[in-house]
Every structure is written in C-alpha cells, then in structure tokens.
Amino acid sequence: MPVVPELEFKTMLDKMGFHQPKRFLINDREDYKGEFPSVLKVSSETITHKTEIGAVVGDIKTRQDFKEVLKDMKRKFPGETLYAEEMAKKGVELIIGLIKDPMFGKLLLFGVGGFYSELIRDVTFKRVPIDRYDAEDLLGELKFNRVFDGYRGHKVNKEILIDLLLKISDFSIKNEFSQIDFNPVFLYEDGYLIIDAKLVV
Amino acid sequence: MSIDLFSVNSVCLIGASREEGKVGSIILKNLKRSFKGEILLVHPTADEIDGIKCFRNVEEIPHKIDLGIISLPSKKAVDAVKSLSVKGCKICIPVAGGFGEQGEEGKQLEMVMKELASKYGSRIIGPNCVGVIIPRIGLNTALTSEEKSRFPSDGPVGFVSQSGALGLLTIDEFSDFGVGFSSFISLGNEIDVDETDAIETLGMDDGTKSIALYIEKIARIDDFLKACKKVSPSKGIVTLKGGQTDSGNRATSLHTGSLLKTSFSLNGIFRQNGIIQASNEIELMDYASVLALGKPIWGKRVAVVSSAGGVGVIATDTLENQGFKVGRTSDELASEIRSKISPIGSPYNPIDMTAEATNFQYESVINQIDKSGEFDSILAFVLFQTFGVTEDIIEFLKSYNKTGNTPIVIGAVGGEYTRKTMRKMIENGVPTYPSISRSVAALKTLEERGEYLRRFENASSS
C-alpha cells in the first residue's frame, strides 16, 4: 500500500481549508520563518512511524538549535525532503481516521488520540457520510466524552469539533483512500489543529 | 426481496428416510409432529414412509408445492432444486453441506443451483443450513430432537442466523425461558436468500415485533442498511456480529486500521442505522424480547421498585453508572407511596417495600408512580420468595404493561419457582429478566430505542 508523502498530503489539506500548524519546506536553515519552538520532520513515502527513528524532532527552541538539528537530520536522512512547523500548544488530543473496509465500506473513526491511542482504544466508528446527529453521537460514544464539556482547564468548543467531523466526512465522500490518520488532532477552546496527517491510497 | 415464509401450506421433503437417526427421518418426524399443512414425500423406491405416501419424483405430485426441503448430497440436491423450481415451488431449502464451504467444485454447484432456481422464480435458503422454523404454522425443518430440544412457541421475535447451530441452541434456551418466536431462519451458505432478504421478510410480517440477527458477514451492506432503516422505525432490530473485520490486515502501519481490527465496537455503525448491538447470545435474545414486549422509553428518569433493599441499591448503582437518573420521589408522591407500604420501608427512590410487600402494594405503588408522571420508566423487581408476592401479580403486570403510560421492565432473582413464574410472565407479554444486570440492560435497550425513534421522527419531520 503506497503511503503518500506527508508533505504532499498536508499541502492538499491546506487547500481544502483544514487547519494545521504553519509549515515551511526546509533546504537550509534560513527557510524557517516561523515562531519557536519548532518541529523539524522528514516527509517520506516509506517512513510512517517517525518518532521511533528520530525522523521528527520537536521542541526546537532557538534558531541556533534549529541549525544543529537540521545538520544532524540531513546527515541521518540524506536526500529526504525536510519540513518544519511551528510547534502547536497542546490541546485535547484526538484521533480522527478514515478507512475503506471491505464489508462496511467507508468508515470514519473518532477517538482519544496521541501516543496512547492504541493502548486506550477509546474509539468509535460511523459509516460516512455522517450527519450532525451522528457527529454528536460520535462524541457521546466515547468513554472520554466528558472532556468535551470541559475538564481541568481544558476547554473545547464542541461545535468546532462537530464541524470538523462533518468536513472530514465530506472529504471522505469526494476522495479515494485506503486509510487516513489524523493523529493527533489538537482541539482548543477556539479552534483545532491537525498535527499529523497520513494517507495510504 | 422478501420471501413468503408464513403462508406455506404444503411442504415437499426430498430425501425422507425410514432409518432412525438419519437426517431425512428426523426432519420428517419434526414435520409430522407439528406442521399444519400438507406433507409430501419423494422417494425413489419406498411406497410410503411413516404412513405417508411417497411419490417417485416431484413431477408425479399432483399438488402445488410451497416449500421444498432437500435432504440429499450436493449433486443430487441440485437436480432436486431443478425439479422443484420447474414445478413452481417458491422456496427450496437444501439442508446438506458439501457446497461452497468445501471448495471450488462446491461453489460451481452452488452457481448452477442458483441459476436454475432463479430461472423459474424460486428462492433458495442455504445450502448447508438448518432451514426454517415457523411456529405459527408448525413448520420445522431443523434437525432438533423432540426429546432434547424445545420447539419454540409462536411469539413476537423473528430470529435470523448465519450459524444454524448457534441459532438452535439459543432458541432452545430462550424458548424454555418463555420467549416466543415468529420465525427462525438459518441462512447457511447464503447463495440466494441473505440477511437483507430476511430483514425484508420479517419486516413485512405483522406477527414479528422485533428482529434478532446473528451475522458474521454482510453481503450487500448498502441494501442491508437500507432495509434496516426501513424496518427499524416499526420494529426494533438487534444484531450480534461475530468475527472481526479484516481491513485492519491491510496497511497496518496506520492507527485507524489497527484500531478497527482490535475494536469490538461496531456499535456506532449499527446505532447510526437504528440497530442495537448485542455482545453475546444472551443479550441478543434479551434485547430482542424487550423490544418486542416493552415500550420505548423517552428519558433517563427511572423509578426503582423492590421488596429487597440491596436489590434496589445495586440496580440504582448500575442504572446511574449507565447515565440514568434514579432521583428522589417528590414529597407528594412519597407520601402517597408511604401510605401504601410498610412503615419501615422507603418511599423515596429506590422504593423499598420490604419483605412485607404484597401484590396489592406492587400494584398501588406502580400505579401511583405512573400517575405522578415523575419518571420516564419503572424498573420493578418482583421477588417471589416472600409470602405476600404470588403468581397472581401477573394479571396486573400484564394489563399494566399494555395500558400504563410509564414503560416498565421487570427483574426477578431466584431459583426454580422464580424461573417458572418468570416464564409465565414472559408468555403473558411482560418483559421480565432474571437478574439485576440483565433487567437494567433490557431497560437501557428500550431507552436506546426511544432515542432512535425520536431521532427518526426529527429527521422525517425536518
């Protein structure tokens, strides 16, 4: 199954109006024009689990650090495309995914995202397209659901999340894919950011 | 497309046998025992079996045949399907295996058989299945032994299964518990009639009030969901889905795929289409029976009534844990209840009538709660171990379940006497469950049903 290079997929998502951190294609250190801290990543067709092999370095605090990380990464991954993003502040971490299942057809996954998502497995699925009621149902079906009413200072905006789910449902109808991960998606009081996006066609 | 299973007047058995224990002999025995229509037999040599005349072949039969049961090995079964279809028989059930489940050659035979049948407008259930049970007309094509397995009574639950054996075992257990069935359809290899056809068939039958479905695979997902959406506003559908989906095997590098593979929760997908999901065969039957016997619940406020303090407390904990509200009765209602029950009881919620409870107290308290309109549902534990509570309470519960405004679910806990009485309650249409957790789960099912119906109404009015 071919993995679409992350940078390519992310650029496509920009055009569709999905919110993501500010991103810069990096050839040399002058190319980064964003705020710090920053994250430097390899965009690859073959590497899907980047963190484990050091193909993503986050929390780069200064221009000087950036220069060193870039040098190191160019040495470790010669010839690979590199890009950097402004590092987003943490929000409520969610996973939203799409999959084409041979029996059920196109499904949308929604659940608790981030590093522990596969361990916690607090997820639920709907067939696409979904309507507003289905989207609300997705929130309600998680054990985690009380977080959407605000939990320990994490305030979120349910309406923004529901709109995002509907937008992804709409995307899933108009596009072909085998699997898509948006993981994590950070949800805030006033918006969301898709931090990582992977597409397998 | 629906099939005409409920008005079968004549059944033709091909492959009947005299030999005790043979498939053809067991099926004949079961037909003779209960089938209300005409039984026709085809046998190449015998003139009669068990006092029923045998025809040499299908062509010789002068009557119309509504349904044919074929108990012959695969190649001969194909020929039998052909003769029956040519004769105008509408439903053919080849029960034996030896088809697609055994490889390419079997698949070829299935294709030939299906083409033959559809050419003459006949439908095939199976092959490799136990066929159908329609208690209303006494039709039973299954290989169950009278001595060891209970033939279900006619009732409101329609049951469709991709596993014949699991279906029969479950029917045996729940028939003993008093649950009645409108039908059992074993789909087998599903070369023609599939789960979608079955849903459409049961959807059109007035005797079927709810549908239970055991499925491992769904052949035509869009048609299936469309059929469910069409039927579910009038009949509750419960599904037990066995086996995991295999899409997780592909491209496992992404989280979504591995989460789908490991997730047992297809709940969301079923809910979206008005289907309630069960996670085992007990839930499948409990939910189907409560959907058939009970009324939809339109809110989360539950009144818990019992004669055993601890039962009420655990039920309350379980309910609240699932998002229900077991709130205090108003002062007015509490004083009404207080005047009816023992002074050492509790008129608040959970309402505890203590071991001094009587049939009359149950009746008064339940009616009082209903009148108050303070609750969306009543969970009453009718416990027969004390003196004042007897079988006579069934009459009241039966009529309350029909005419009361506040939906009710009954729980009971106990041994032989309780089981016997519960059975009578269910036979009388009172939704009754044999434990605290099962009665709460049944109540929850009615609440989900209400939620779905409200959504459905909103969707169709907007």
Boltz contact constraints between the chains, C-beta under 6 A:
constraints:
  - contact:
      token1: [A, 1]
      token2: [B, 251]
      max_distance: 6.0
  - contact:
      token1: [A, 48]
      token2: [B, 253]
      max_distance: 6.0
  - contact:
      token1: [A, 97]
      token2: [B, 256]
      max_distance: 6.0
  - contact:
      token1: [A, 99]
      token2: [B, 247]
      max_distance: 6.0
  - contact:
      token1: [A, 99]
      token2: [B, 256]
      max_distance: 6.0
  - contact:
      token1: [A, 99]
      token2: [B, 257]
      max_distance: 6.0
  - contact:
      token1: [A, 99]
      token2: [B, 260]
      max_distance: 6.0
  - contact:
      token1: [A, 101]
      token2: [B, 245]
      max_distance: 6.0
  - contact:
      token1: [A, 101]
      token2: [B, 247]
      max_distance: 6.0
  - contact:
      token1: [A, 102]
      token2: [B, 247]
      max_distance: 6.0
  - contact:
      token1: [A, 103]
      token2: [B, 218]
      max_distance: 6.0
  - contact:
      token1: [A, 103]
      token2: [B, 245]
      max_distance: 6.0
  - contact:
      token1: [A, 104]
      token2: [B, 221]
      max_distance: 6.0
  - contact:
      token1: [A, 105]
      token2: [B, 221]
      max_distance: 6.0
  - contact:
      token1: [A, 109]
      token2: [B, 256]
      max_distance: 6.0
  - contact:
      token1: [A, 117]
      token2: [B, 255]
      max_distance: 6.0
  - contact:
      token1: [A, 123]
      token2: [B, 259]
      max_distance: 6.0
  - contact:
      token1: [A, 123]
      token2: [B, 263]
      max_distance: 6.0
  - contact:
      token1: [A, 124]
      token2: [B, 265]
      max_distance: 6.0
  - contact:
      token1: [A, 124]
      token2: [B, 268]
      max_distance: 6.0
  - contact:
      token1: [A, 125]
      token2: [B, 268]
      max_distance: 6.0
  - contact:
      token1: [A, 125]
      token2: [B, 269]
      max_distance: 6.0
  - contact:
      token1: [A, 126]
      token2: [B, 268]
      max_distance: 6.0
  - contact:
      token1: [A, 126]
      token2: [B, 272]
      max_distance: 6.0
  - contact:
      token1: [A, 127]
      token2: [B, 269]
      max_distance: 6.0
  - contact:
      token1: [A, 133]
      token2: [B, 455]
      max_distance: 6.0
  - contact:
      token1: [A, 134]
      token2: [B, 272]
      max_distance: 6.0
  - contact:
      token1: [A, 141]
      token2: [B, 268]
      max_distance: 6.0
  - contact:
      token1: [A, 178]
      token2: [B, 251]
      max_distance: 6.0
  - contact:
      token1: [A, 179]
      token2: [B, 251]
      max_distance: 6.0
  - contact:
      token1: [A, 179]
      token2: [B, 254]
      max_distance: 6.0
  - contact:
      token1: [A, 179]
      token2: [B, 256]
      max_distance: 6.0
  - contact:
      token1: [A, 179]
      token2: [B, 257]
      max_distance: 6.0
  - contact:
      token1: [A, 181]
      token2: [B, 254]
      max_distance: 6.0
  - contact:
      token1: [A, 181]
      token2: [B, 255]
      max_distance: 6.0
  - contact:
      token1: [A, 181]
      token2: [B, 256]
      max_distance: 6.0
  - contact:
      token1: [A, 183]
      token2: [B, 255]
      max_distance: 6.0
  - contact:
      token1: [A, 198]
      token2: [B, 254]
      max_distance: 6.0
  - contact:
      token1: [A, 200]
      token2: [B, 251]
      max_distance: 6.0
